[in-house]
Amino acid sequence: MGKVAAKIKVMPDSPEIDLDALQERLESALPEGAKINGVEREEVAFGLVALYPTVIVPDGSGGTETVEENFDDVEGVESVGVENVGRI
């Protein structure tokens, strides 16, 4: 079975949020078998910085839906959206 890499846009709910702590909470929220393979940061507007973790998940595990749901439940997350998906 292959793997899928997904670049996910995570918007914090405030510009004052500690991005390092938010990144750790995202890593803790990953479902079994998933892992983060790097995180990019991009300033969006007015001091707000979006996180773009690249998440690797097994191909047969229902895609990124569980990851998105788990990330959406993390404290400090305003929104979650998949930017790009590809098989590796």
Buried (B, 14 or more C-beta within 10 A) or exposed (E): EEBBBBBBBBBBEEEEBEBEEBBEBBBEBBBEEBEBEEBEEEEEEEEBBBBBBBBBBBEEBEBBEBBBEBBBEBEBBEEBEBEEBEEE
